[in-house]
Amino acid sequence: MKPRIKSARQRNPELALTVSETPNVDGRSVLLPERYPTPDLFICDVLDAIPKDDMASMEHPIFSLATKPDRRIFRYEHNGNTVEIVPSVKGLATIHDKDILIYCISQLIAKMNQGEQPNRTIHLTARDLLVWTNRQTDGDGYKRLRSAFERLAGTRITTNIKADGEEITEGFGLINEWRIVRKTNSGQMSEIKVTLSEWLFKMIEGRSVLTLHRDYFRLRKPLERRIYELARKHCGAQEKWSVSIEILQKKTGASSHIRVFRSMLRDLAINNHLPDYAVEINSNMVTFRNRETMDTVKIIEPKLQKPFIDPEGFHDARGVAPGYDVYALYDEWVSWWNDSGQPELQNPSAAFVGFCRNRYKRNPIR
């Protein structure tokens, strides 16, 4: 059995994410409680899996932000990308239902990093999924989980968004099928079998994913989760990202009036509880500033320097090292660069891509 891994907060609490834990206007904490802070509650393989999200659904509003059954047909167009989402009688899949997919993606990427071949069909332990996503494990938690599977399987999507470099216009469900394999004596689901859609599986195989902060699962409001996804996708490791309020609302898929949307953004900025990014509003613009907390290497070694690689650099790295986790390669390259005395880099992106190219030549992944 592998040793249990401490969280960033446990390794160095002083460097943990600082957000407001004070109650908001309705008397609740702005974040959900951290229900399972003790690592012993996790099975090692579950703990080892870093939260990963697919880049396509981070960029485009595929999941409903409604808290009640949403049975509208939703269509989104932006920069040549089109998405049409049709609900089942159970309603559209929600941003909270997406926790299941994030769990599946994270487990598959973790196995791929260990050299295993991914499979579209995944066997899950219900309690592990609930604990990992910071959900309650009572009867209501299992009931909500089943409803989430029903919405994920019933929601149909037609899109031309590229999956691993291919542009295919097709219709599909977010998951192809799911089945409760066994129940406990108490009647709660124990083991679940899930088959992911081919579209999502292509994203995973192509490693078109980004790492999420674990506090993503502590965000109460659907809009907060959606805004964090967009900040993570567009700001990333950059110092800041600015976008107009109108474009941000379009990207979130929020159906509220622009005045209500502005009010929610102001609350988010005042409470200052978004993981990884601080939110600022200036006139008609929203700016997300990097808190520099997503960088786990910086948390472990505060003095370690990290050259900036823009998104195109990571895209090129994927092209020259297919099959590899470019973010893992980046951490390895940074360690090598620091150990070499931090030589001056005229073009950090080109240097990193060259490193990835050489790694793949020495050890290609078949």
C-alpha positions in Angstrom: 0.0 0.0 0.0 1.3 3.4 -0.9 1.9 6.0 1.9 -0.9 8.4 2.5 -0.3 11.9 1.0 -0.8 15.0 3.1 -2.8 17.8 1.6 -1.2 21.2 0.9 -2.8 22.6 4.0 -1.4 19.9 6.2 2.1 20.2 4.7 2.3 23.9 5.3 -0.8 25.5 6.7 0.6 29.0 6.4 0.8 28.7 2.7 -2.8 27.4 2.3 -5.4 29.2 0.3 -6.7 32.2 2.3 -10.4 33.0 1.7 -13.1 34.5 3.8 -14.7 31.9 6.2 -17.0 34.5 7.8 -20.7 34.1 7.4 -22.5 35.8 4.5 -25.7 37.7 4.7 -27.9 34.6 5.3 -25.6 33.5 8.2 -23.9 30.6 6.5 -20.2 30.3 5.7 -19.5 31.2 2.1 -17.9 27.8 1.6 -19.3 24.4 2.4 -17.7 22.7 5.4 -14.7 20.5 4.6 -16.6 17.3 5.6 -13.6 14.8 5.4 -10.5 16.7 6.4 -8.8 13.6 7.8 -6.8 11.6 5.1 -7.7 8.3 6.8 -11.2 8.7 5.5 -9.9 8.2 2.0 -8.7 5.1 0.2 -5.1 5.7 -1.0 -6.0 5.4 -4.7 -8.8 7.9 -4.3 -6.6 10.4 -2.4 -3.9 10.2 -5.0 -6.2 11.3 -7.8 -5.8 15.0 -8.3 -9.1 16.7 -9.4 -9.1 17.1 -13.2 -11.8 18.6 -15.4 -12.1 18.4 -19.2 -11.2 21.7 -21.0 -14.2 21.6 -23.4 -16.9 21.7 -20.7 -14.8 24.3 -18.7 -14.9 26.6 -21.8 -18.5 26.0 -22.9 -21.7 26.1 -20.8 -22.8 22.4 -21.0 -24.2 22.0 -17.5 -27.3 23.8 -16.1 -26.8 26.2 -13.2 -30.4 25.7 -12.1 -31.2 24.3 -8.6 -34.6 23.0 -9.8 -35.3 20.7 -12.8 -34.3 22.5 -15.9 -36.2 21.2 -18.9 -35.4 23.9 -21.5 -33.5 23.2 -24.7 -30.3 25.3 -24.4 -28.2 26.5 -27.4 -24.9 28.2 -27.2 -22.7 29.6 -30.0 -19.3 31.3 -29.7 -16.4 31.7 -32.1 -17.6 29.0 -34.4 -18.4 26.5 -31.6 -22.0 25.4 -31.2 -23.6 23.4 -28.4 -27.3 22.3 -28.2 -28.3 20.6 -25.0 -31.6 18.7 -24.8 -32.9 17.5 -21.4 -34.7 14.3 -20.4 -37.9 14.4 -18.4 -35.5 14.5 -15.4 -34.1 17.8 -16.6 -30.7 18.9 -17.7 -27.5 17.7 -16.1 -26.4 20.3 -13.5 -23.0 21.7 -12.6 -23.2 19.6 -9.3 -23.9 16.5 -11.3 -20.6 17.2 -13.1 -18.8 16.1 -9.9 -19.3 12.5 -11.0 -17.5 13.2 -14.3 -14.7 15.1 -12.6 -14.2 12.1 -10.3 -14.1 9.7 -13.3 -11.7 11.9 -15.3 -9.4 12.3 -12.3 -9.3 8.5 -11.6 -8.5 7.7 -15.2 -5.8 10.4 -15.5 -4.2 9.1 -12.3 -4.2 5.5 -13.7 -2.7 6.8 -17.0 0.0 8.6 -15.1 0.9 5.2 -13.6 1.2 3.6 -17.0 -2.2 1.9 -17.2 -4.5 2.0 -20.2 -7.7 3.9 -19.7 -11.1 2.3 -20.2 -14.4 4.0 -21.0 -16.2 1.7 -18.4 -15.3 2.5 -14.8 -16.2 0.7 -11.6 -16.8 3.1 -8.8 -17.4 2.7 -5.1 -20.3 5.1 -4.2 -19.0 6.1 -0.8 -15.5 6.9 -2.2 -17.1 9.2 -4.8 -19.2 11.0 -2.2 -16.3 11.5 0.1 -13.9 12.6 -2.6 -16.3 15.2 -3.9 -17.1 16.5 -0.3 -20.7 15.2 -0.4 -22.8 13.8 2.5 -22.9 10.0 2.8 -26.3 9.8 4.3 -29.4 8.4 2.6 -30.1 11.7 0.9 -26.5 11.8 -0.5 -27.0 8.4 -2.2 -30.5 9.5 -3.5 -29.0 12.7 -5.0 -26.2 10.6 -6.6 -28.7 8.3 -8.3 -30.6 11.4 -9.6 -27.4 12.8 -10.9 -26.6 9.6 -12.9 -30.1 9.8 -14.4 -29.7 13.4 -15.6 -26.2 12.7 -16.9 -27.4 9.8 -19.0 -30.6 11.5 -20.1 -29.1 14.8 -21.2 -28.3 14.8 -24.9 -25.7 17.1 -26.5 -25.1 18.0 -30.1 -21.8 19.9 -30.7 -19.0 20.5 -33.1 -16.4 21.1 -30.3 -13.2 19.3 -31.1 -12.2 16.3 -29.0 -8.5 15.5 -29.1 -8.0 17.5 -32.4 -11.0 16.1 -34.2 -14.0 18.2 -35.1 -17.0 16.0 -35.3 -20.6 17.2 -35.2 -22.5 14.5 -33.3 -25.1 13.9 -30.6 -24.4 12.0 -27.4 -25.1 11.7 -23.7 -22.6 12.7 -21.1 -22.5 9.1 -20.0 -23.6 6.2 -22.2 -24.9 4.0 -19.3 -24.7 3.4 -15.6 -25.7 0.5 -13.4 -25.8 -0.1 -9.7 -23.9 -3.4 -9.4 -24.6 -4.2 -5.7 -26.4 -2.7 -2.7 -25.5 -2.9 1.0 -27.8 -4.5 3.5 -29.1 -1.0 4.4 -30.2 -0.5 0.8 -27.6 2.1 -0.1 -25.8 1.7 -3.4 -22.2 0.4 -3.0 -20.7 -0.4 -6.4 -21.5 1.5 -9.6 -20.5 0.8 -13.2 -20.3 3.8 -15.5 -19.6 4.0 -19.2 -18.4 7.4 -20.4 -19.3 8.9 -23.7 -16.8 8.4 -26.5 -16.6 12.2 -26.8 -15.5 12.7 -23.2 -13.2 9.7 -23.4 -11.4 11.2 -26.3 -10.8 14.3 -24.1 -9.3 12.1 -21.4 -7.1 10.1 -23.9 -5.8 13.4 -25.3 -5.3 14.7 -21.8 -7.3 17.8 -22.6 -7.8 18.4 -18.9 -6.9 20.9 -16.2 -6.3 20.5 -12.5 -8.9 21.9 -10.1 -8.4 23.2 -6.5 -10.0 20.8 -4.1 -12.0 23.6 -2.6 -14.0 23.6 -5.9 -16.2 21.0 -4.2 -16.8 23.4 -1.3 -18.3 26.1 -3.5 -22.0 26.3 -2.6 -23.5 28.1 -5.6 -23.6 26.7 -9.1 -22.5 30.0 -10.6 -19.5 30.1 -8.4 -18.4 26.7 -9.7 -18.9 27.8 -13.3 -17.0 31.1 -12.8 -14.1 29.2 -11.2 -14.0 26.9 -14.2 -13.7 29.8 -16.6 -11.1 31.5 -14.5 -9.1 28.3 -14.3 -9.4 27.8 -18.0 -8.6 31.4 -19.2 -6.4 32.8 -16.4 -4.6 29.6 -15.6 -1.2 30.4 -14.2 -1.1 33.9 -15.6 -1.1 36.9 -13.4 -4.6 38.0 -14.4 -7.5 37.6 -16.9 -10.0 40.3 -17.7 -13.4 39.9 -19.5 -16.5 42.0 -19.9 -19.4 41.2 -17.7 -21.6 40.5 -20.8 -19.2 37.9 -22.2 -18.6 36.3 -18.8 -22.4 35.9 -18.4 -22.6 34.3 -21.9 -19.8 31.9 -21.1 -21.3 30.9 -17.8 -24.7 30.1 -19.4 -26.5 32.0 -16.7 -30.0 32.9 -17.6 -30.5 35.6 -14.9 -30.9 39.3 -15.8 -27.6 41.2 -16.2 -28.4 43.2 -13.0 -28.8 40.0 -11.0 -25.6 38.6 -12.5 -23.7 41.8 -11.6 -25.0 41.5 -8.0 -23.8 37.9 -7.8 -20.3 38.9 -9.1 -20.1 41.7 -6.5 -20.9 39.2 -3.7 -18.2 36.9 -5.1 -15.7 39.8 -5.0 -16.7 41.0 -1.5 -16.5 37.5 0.1 -13.3 36.8 -1.7 -13.7 33.0 -1.4 -13.1 31.8 -5.0 -10.2 29.2 -5.0 -7.0 30.2 -6.8 -8.3 33.6 -8.0 -9.4 36.9 -6.5 -12.2 38.7 -8.3 -12.3 42.4 -9.0 -15.0 44.5 -10.8 -14.3 47.7 -12.5 -17.1 49.3 -14.4 -18.1 46.7 -17.1 -15.0 44.5 -16.7 -14.3 41.6 -14.4 -10.6 40.8 -13.6 -9.4 37.5 -12.1 -6.1 37.7 -10.3 -4.0 34.7 -9.6 -3.5 34.0 -5.9 -0.6 31.7 -6.9 -2.1 28.9 -4.9 -2.6 26.3 -7.6 1.1 25.7 -7.8 1.7 22.7 -5.6 5.5 22.8 -6.2 5.5 26.4 -4.8 3.6 25.3 -1.8 6.1 22.6 -1.0 9.2 24.6 -1.9 8.3 28.4 -1.6 11.7 29.5 -3.0 11.4 27.4 -6.2 11.1 29.5 -9.3 8.9 28.5 -12.2 9.2 30.0 -15.7 5.9 31.0 -17.3 4.6 28.8 -20.1 1.6 30.2 -22.0 -1.3 28.0 -23.1 0.1 27.6 -26.7 3.3 26.3 -25.2 1.5 23.5 -23.4 -0.5 22.9 -26.6 2.8 22.4 -28.5 4.1 20.2 -25.7 1.2 17.9 -26.1 1.9 17.7 -29.8 5.5 16.6 -29.4 4.9 14.3 -26.4 1.6 12.5 -27.2 0.3 10.4 -24.3 2.2 12.3 -21.6 0.8 14.5 -18.9 2.4 17.8 -19.9 1.8 19.3 -16.5 3.8 16.5 -14.9 6.5 17.0 -17.5 6.5 20.7 -16.7 7.1 20.1 -13.0 9.9 17.7 -13.9 11.4 20.3 -16.2 11.2 23.1 -13.6 13.0 20.9 -11.0 15.7 20.2 -13.6 16.0 23.9 -14.4 16.3 24.9 -10.8 18.8 22.1 -10.1 20.8 23.5 -13.0 21.2 26.9 -11.4 18.2 28.5 -13.1 20.1 29.4 -16.4 18.5 32.4 -18.3 15.9 31.3 -20.8 15.4 33.5 -23.9 12.2 31.5 -24.7 10.9 29.4 -21.8 8.1 27.9 -24.0 10.5 26.7 -26.7 12.9 25.3 -24.0 10.0 23.4 -22.4 8.7 22.0 -25.7 12.3 20.9 -26.6 12.5 19.1 -23.2 9.1 17.3 -23.9 10.3 16.4 -27.4 13.5 14.8 -26.1 11.6 12.9 -23.4 9.2 11.4 -26.0 12.1 10.4 -28.3 13.8 8.6 -25.4 10.6 7.0 -24.1 7.6 7.2 -26.5 4.2 6.1 -25.1 2.7 3.5 -27.4 
